[in-house]
Structures are given as C-alpha cells and as structure tokens.
Amino acid sequence: MKSILALSAVVLAALTGCTIVSQQRTAPQQQTQLQVREFQTREYDTNDVKLVLKACLNVLQDDGFVVKNAVLELGLLTAEKEVQLTGQSRQSASNDDYWMDVFENVFRTSPSRSRKNNPREEVRFAKFRKIEVSLNVSELGRRSKVRANFQAKTSDNNGQPLDVEAIADPVFYQTFFSKVDKGIFIQKQGF
C-alpha cells in the first residue's frame, strides 16, 4: 500500500513538473534591460582596445558585414550585412542560410502586411533583410569590455522599412562572442 502511494506521489510530481516546464516554454518572459546588457557584453583579459576592436572588425568581415564606421578613440564600430530576399542565385542564398535563420527567429511573430485597406496601394513585398551592429569597446583597468548591439531590419521593394527588431537572443550573442574570442587569440598570435 505504501509503495502504491509513493509511486502515485512520484507520478504526480513528474506531471506537475512537466506542466510547469511547458508553460514556461509557451510564455517567454520579457527580459529586463540589465539582463539584455549582460548577454550583450563580454570582458577580455587585455587592455589593448585597438587589438580587441580589430578582432571584432575581422570577425564581422568574416561573416560578410560591411564596416560603416570605426572610431578608435571612442572604441566604436558599426557594420551591416544585407541579404536580398528575391532574385538571388542559389549559391549566394546558401551562403546566407545562417543569417536567414536569424531573421526568421527575430521576425517569427511579426504580423503580415496586406492591401485589404487600400486596394489601389502599390504592391509591397519584403525584398531585403539587413543586420546592423554597433560595438562599443572600452578599457577597464587591465581588461577590455565589448558591448555588441545587433538589430534586424526588413525593407520592401521600395526600400521602405517593414520590420525592425532588436536581436535579443542570448545564444546569438554567445556565438558572436565565441568568434571574437578566437579573433583575439589570432590577433595576439600576429596572424
């Protein structure tokens, strides 16, 4: 009798745990600014801001970004990567699969646009997707701190913005910073 009671308690606890986990997956919590800043920031064991900034620049260029602005005195770097959605060759499309997945994750809850309200309105369709990044590299005593801020934009066939979203996925930033880690190592080796 006691074993049946104990087994029932274990099964009930397991079911309750599964219910709580499934509720957490369906209702993601809004992140605080402090939480966002935490996964957007990484510290490195060098106070050579120029070396860190150069490593970040190389990582972005390796990923196909075009650097738009770099100011060493401020530790500022801005870059962007644009992907054409229509009229691509299959080869160029396959090179951008990772970034297309990023866009799909960022905009998966975005509402679709339609012409129901004004049938005479010109047809608009998503033509370009762009990732923009701004980096701030600061010296912290014997260390350096990098804060990265990525943003995803979708533009229509007229160049007008359709969607703009900040990328707030901690895994995305972990992947970026792991590349920067390797880039700093390569910079220190003189390659």
N, C-alpha and C positions, 0 to 999 in steps of 0.2 A: 504494500500500500504506500509506504514512504517513497519507494523508488518511482512509482507512477506519479506521485505528487512532485517529486524532484524533477522528473522528466518533463512534466507539464510546465513547471516554472521555467525550465531552460528553453523550451519551445516558445513560450510566451515572451520571454526576454529577447530571444532572437528575432521574433516577428516585430516586436516593438522597435528594436534597433534598425531593422530594415526599413520600417516606415519612416523613422526619423531621417535616415540617410537619403531615401528617395525624396522626401520633402525638401531637404537641403539642395539636392541637385536641380529640382524644378524651380526653385525660387532663389536665384543668386542674390546675395546681399550687396547693397550699394557700398562701395569702398570709400573710406574717408580719404581726405587729401594726404594725411600722414601715411596711410597705407600705400597710396599711389606713389608718393615720393620715395618710399622705402624701396619698392621694386624698380623704380626708375634710376636709382643711384647705386654706384659701386665705388669702393675705395681701393687704391692700389699702393703697393709698398715702394713708391718712388715719388719724389717731389719734383721730378722733371716734367713739368706741364707740357713742354714742347714735344717730348717723346710720347707722352700719352695722347696728345692731340693728333700727332702724326699717325699713331697706331689706329686711332678711331677713324681718321681720314682714309687710311688704307683699307680698313675693314669695309667701310661704306662703298668705296670704289670697287672693291672685290665683289660686292653684292649688286653692282650696277647702278649705284647712286651717282648723281652729278652734283658736285660740290658747288653751292651757290655763293657761300660767304665763309671766310675764315679770318678771325681776328685774334692773333696770338696774345696780344696784351689783355684781352678780356677772356681768353680761353673759350671763345665762341666759334662754333662750326655749324653751318646749316647746309643741308643737302636734300635732294629729292630724287625719286625714281618714278618714272611714268610708264604705264603699261597700256597699250592700245587694246581695246576690247574687240573691235571689229576690223576685219580686213587684214588680220595677222597671218603670216605664214605659219605653218605647223611647227617649224623649227624654232622660231622666236617665241611662240606660245609655250613650247615645252621648257624653254629656259626660264620662264617666269611662273611656273606652276606653284612654287613656294609662295610667291607674293600674291598670286590669285587666291590661294588658300587663306592667306592673311586677310584679304579683302572680304572673302566670303564669311569668315568668322566675325569680322568687325561689323559688317552690314547685314548679318543674317536676320535681324529683327527690324530692319528699315522698311517702311511702308512703300508699296509700289506706286508709281505715278501713272495717271491715266488722263485721257482727254474728255471725260464724260461731261465736265462742267462747261467746256467751250469747244464744241466740235470743229470750229474754224481755226483753233490754235494749231500752230505748226507742230509736226510730229517731233518729239524729243525722245532720244534713246541714249542710254549710257554708252559713251564712246571711249573715255579714258579713265583710268584709275591711277592715282598718284599717292605715294607715301612721302611725307615730308618729315624731316627730323631736325631738331635743334639740339646741340650738345653744349654743355657748359662744363669746362674742365677747370678745377680750382686747386690751388696748393693748400694743403692742410698740414703745416709743420713738415714732417718727413714723409708725408703721404700726399697722394693726389686723389681728388674726388671727381667722378664723372656723373653728371646727371643727363640722361637722354630723354627726350620727349618726342614720341612718334605720333603722327596724325595721318589718317587715311581720308582721301577725297575721291569722289566720283564726279566726273564732268560729263555733260551731254554733248551731242554732236555740234552744238554751237559754242562750246567752251564754257557754258554756264554751269555752276556747281549744282549737283543733285543731292549729294550727301557729304557730310563732313563729320568724322568721328575721331576722338582721341583713342589711340590703341592703349587699352588698359588691361592687357593680358600679361600676368607675371611671367609665364613661360616664354612669351615672345622676347621680353627683356632679358631673361636668363640666357636665351640663345644668343642674343646680340652681345651681351657682356662676356660670354664664354669665347666668342670670336675676338673680342677686344683683348681678353687675357692672352690669347695666343699671339695676337698682333703685337702686344707689348713685349712678349718674350722674343719674338722675331726682331723687333726694333732694337732690343738690348743686345742681341747677337750680331747686329750690324748688317742684316740682310735687307 
